[in-house]
Structure formats: C-alpha cells, structure tokens
Amino acid sequence: MPKNGEARVLPIYQSTTYKYDSSEHVGKLFDLAESGFFYSRIANPTVDAVEQKIAALEGGIGAICTSSGQAASTLAVLNICNAGDHMISSAAIYGGTSNLFGVTMKKMGIEVTFVNPDASEMEIQDAFRENTKLVFTETLANPTLVVSDIEKFATLAHKNGVPLIIDNTFATPINCRPIEYGADIVVHSTSKYMDGHAVALGGVVVDSGNFNWDKGKFPGLTTPDESYHGMVYTRDCGKAAYLVKARVQLMRDLGLTPSPNNAFLLNLGLETLHLRMERHCSNALAVAKWLKINDKISWVNYPGLESNKYYPLSKKYMPNGTCGVISFGIKGGREAAVKFMDGLKLAAIVVHVADARTSVLHPASTTHRQLSDAQLVEAGVTPDLIRMSIGIEHVNDIIADLEQALACVPE
Ligand SMILES: *Cc1c(COP(=O)(O)O)cnc(C)c1O
C-alpha cells in the first residue's frame, strides 16, 4: 500500500542497482542482517510487491517471481533436489514441465517417476524410493483438465517425509488454494490467467511455510551453505528457509529473474483476476453445455460438466468453477476440425491459452502435426480434438461464432 503522497499505482523500479550511504550498510544487506535491495537479480521493489500480493492470494508466507513458468518449476525442484535424487510427478502435467523433468533434469542426474494421477494411494506409494525428494502435480492439468486429488497426494508425500509441489496455473488461487489442502509449495506460470492479457511471460514459487525440512532428507537446507558464509537456512531463517535458499543461492546463481516491467504488467492482471476468472468459468460452462447438445460435436471435456469424470473432485477443490479451457471433438475428424477452425471469426487460432480473448487450437494440424492418426490417439490427442480457451467476451458472441463456424462443416 502506498504511503501518504506516494504513487497510487505500483511504480516500475527500472533499476538493476540501489544506492547506499555506507559500505557498512551494504555489508549488513549481504549478511541478511537488514532487509533491503542491492541487485535486481536477487530482488527488486516492483517484483517484491507482486510477490507479496501472490503470496497473500495463495495463503503462503512468501513468494519468488521468476522469468517464466518453466523457471518457477526449475527453481522449485532444484532448491531441494540434487544429482542422484528422485522425484514423483503426475503423468498428467503440462508438456513443457514433462520435458523439463523427463529430459533436462534427467540429464542433470535427477530421476523422475511419472504416475497416473488417478492411481490409488497404494500404487503411488510403490513409486517412492529412499532418495525421493518431492511429489509434483497440477491442480487442473493443462491440457487434459485432469483434476488432482490434492489431499491424496499431500498425504502420500507427507507420509514419506517429502513436500508436495503443485502447479496451480489453470485454477489460480481464485478457484483453488492448494495450501489449504496440504500442498507445501505452489508454482504458477503467471503467463496464463494471472497476467490474463498475453503480454508477459512469468512464473512464481509460493511457500506455505508449513513443511518441516529438519528431518535429515534435505541437507541443503539444514547444513551450512559455504557459498553463503555458512548460513544454515532452517536454523537462521526458520519458516522462510526454503524461500531464502531459493533466493540467495539459486536466484543468485541461475538468474531466473523477471523484469520489473513484466512484474508491473503482471500486477495489472492480478488486479482483475477475481473478476476475469468468474467470467471465464461461467462462459466456459455455458459453451460446454451448448456444445454437448450440438449434433456436430461428438464429445466435450470440461470438469464443470456434471457428466465429467472429474466433476466430484472439481466440486471438492474448485467449488466456484475450474477454468476457461475446454476440449471437444468434432464429428468428421481432422478434416471437419480444420473446416470449423478456419470458419471462426471471433476466436483466434493461437498456441497460447488462458487469456482474456477466446482462442482455439487444433493440435493434430499444429503442435502434433508430425504424428499419424494412430500416434495421436496414443498421445491422448485424438485427430478430432479441438482445444478452446474461452475468453471474457459476452457469451452470446462466443456461441454465435461457434454456431456460424459449425455451419461451415458439412453434415
Ligand atoms: C504454460 C504453463 C507452464 C509453463 O509456463 P511458461 O510461463 O510458458 O514458461 C507451466 N505449467 C502450466 C500448467 C502451464 O500452463
């Protein structure tokens, strides 16, 4: 909150650097004996304000903003996993995260076991090893819209002495606050609904402050960090141990830093997030219901539909709505899908999802176009699948657009 006479709107501190009157003062900042800014790779006042806002939205003790969602997942995992460690992840996660874990982290010596998110506690328990350091899932998976049973994952993680990290990008803290169901760390791609205007890439890591790191599994947090003059994060920082380590060690070394200008844009998005999510959800539900009874549509996947497999879980964890993304199949397969897409006027063909404008993607002819129909089915992306990200336009305009585009598809 601005003080008397200060700017009402969050100012952009477009500065890498901060000026001090004495080197003694700067020394205290480095010792973390006093709080303040010294270099924007570590912290910046504009970014800091946004971090505090997101931490409050999620009910965490603090947050670190990053340059992208991918950077947030990287930071969240590397903060507690080293070469030789293992992690468990839901198989139903964003493709980029799946590559990060299964390919790039594997090259770094961190092994991942992907589990079916619907598997029983006993089945998932079998995936744990001596060196397992975390469990990862998505509240509402992009793009499959699988809803995670957060309490099941949290119980399993805690029984095995490791934290649960949840990617809450699609639900946003407006629709779900995973910390309330036992998640320890929450990550986001803020590039989606939080920004909401498709103008700035970004990510964030939020810490609940609830996890007890002191049980011997996380020496990086409980033994001296020689690169930070012997600091023991759990001893010296208490509940903030994970966040302080992530910032002073990993942000320092990896520089996954967002720009102050992007933090300003993200803040603008956050100011209307609660209103936009309401509209995204009511629009998406209305569109899903309309598609469901349309003769040219063969199936609709939206967890807000009562007939959806994940409806009960979505009601438990997201009682006020899920998100604006739906997927559906069109009769006539690949060819009909292309005709329909080309007929759309309001909805734009883009690769992005989860912003204010309705957009649409046909994976079989774009992101997955190198695959045959049989390979597509195996990847869970049928040739007729259309992914639609319902925006905040008037719902009648969106449905009118769908109606006229479907009229372009032969019976
Ligand atoms: C987009 C996305 C990411 C990656 O975020 P970027 O900001 O594009 O790096 C991670 N998780 C989910 C669920 C996403 O939708």
PDBQT file of the ligand as one rigid body, heavy atoms in Angstrom, charges set to zero:
ROOT
HETATM    1  C1  LIG A 501       2.256 -22.574 -19.618  1.00  0.00    +0.000 C 
HETATM    2  C2  LIG A 501       2.426 -23.449 -18.465  1.00  0.00    +0.000 A 
HETATM    3  C3  LIG A 501       3.686 -23.643 -17.866  1.00  0.00    +0.000 A 
HETATM    4  C4  LIG A 501       4.937 -23.020 -18.413  1.00  0.00    +0.000 C 
HETATM    5  O1  LIG A 501       4.889 -21.648 -18.246  1.00  0.00    +0.000 OA
HETATM    6  P1  LIG A 501       5.674 -20.583 -19.154  1.00  0.00    +0.000 P 
HETATM    7  O2  LIG A 501       5.327 -19.310 -18.483  1.00  0.00    +0.000 OA
HETATM    8  O3  LIG A 501       5.161 -20.736 -20.549  1.00  0.00    +0.000 OA
HETATM    9  O4  LIG A 501       7.121 -20.931 -19.034  1.00  0.00    +0.000 OA
HETATM   10  C5  LIG A 501       3.758 -24.448 -16.744  1.00  0.00    +0.000 A 
HETATM   11  N1  LIG A 501       2.670 -25.047 -16.237  1.00  0.00    +0.000 NA
HETATM   12  C6  LIG A 501       1.442 -24.893 -16.795  1.00  0.00    +0.000 A 
HETATM   13  C7  LIG A 501       0.268 -25.590 -16.195  1.00  0.00    +0.000 C 
HETATM   14  C8  LIG A 501       1.281 -24.100 -17.923  1.00  0.00    +0.000 A 
HETATM   15  O5  LIG A 501       0.067 -23.955 -18.466  1.00  0.00    +0.000 OA
ENDROOT
TORSDOF 0
